[in-house]
Amino acid sequence: MITLKRNIKFLLTSLFLIVTLGLWISSPISAKGQDQNRVQDPTTHDGDVVEADLDSTGNGQGSAGSPRAGLENAIQTLTRVSERFNNPETGEQVRTMTENHTRSQEKINTALSSMRSRSKLLKFVFGANYQNAGEVKAQAAQFRSDAEDLAKFKEELTYASDQEEMQDAIDNLEGEADALETELNQELQGFSLFGWLNRILSGY
């Protein structure tokens, strides 16, 4: 019994130390120190920094604050096409959708940036940042839902050229949803000790 209590105490103490170290590593002070070391390192080159990656469909995997190519293209296209509907209500719906997409860019970049900046130790102990993962998943689902609505709105456009532009926007939104889900799956990979518990508590 005494040995069992000692083992439990040892495990709890070890877990506490791991969590404390993980929080310190991920703290702003530690991150600042890492940035300073990177600047002072003469082997670091500007060419090694990647601002945004593009997949084969041109959909962006943007860094924080940068536009996502597929979503940006969809926004620009929908802004033009929204003025060409004979039904003003449909045009207004498309404009509202476009405004929501513009706000979505910041939400997506912030969520993904937060997930990527999570320290390896925290990911090993607690898993990924499931709260932000839920945000990214919700945005991807919204893009797919909007694409379905746009497919219906497309039939209300008179000219074939406008319908083609609308289809381009639909394709970009669906491609952006695919890209987001791919990025999300990459961030969720890996083993963690208590990731399952964190996932349940986050409602993901």
HELIX and SHEET records of a PDB file:
HELIX    1   1 ILE A    2  ILE A   25  1                                  24    
HELIX    2   2 PRO A   28  GLN A   40  1                                  13    
HELIX    3   3 ASP A   46  ASP A   48  5                                   3    
HELIX    4   4 ALA A   69  VAL A   81  1                                  13    
HELIX    5   5 SER A   82  ARG A   84  5                                   3    
HELIX    6   6 PRO A   88  ARG A  116  1                                  29    
HELIX    7   7 LYS A  120  PHE A  126  1                                   7    
HELIX    8   8 TYR A  130  PHE A  153  1                                  24    
HELIX    9   9 LYS A  154  GLU A  156  5                                   3    
HELIX   10  10 ALA A  160  LEU A  188  1                                  29    
HELIX   11  11 GLY A  195  SER A  202  1                                   8    
SHEET    1   A 2 ALA A  52  LEU A  54  0                                        
SHEET    2   A 2 GLY A  60  GLY A  62 -1                                        
END                                                                             
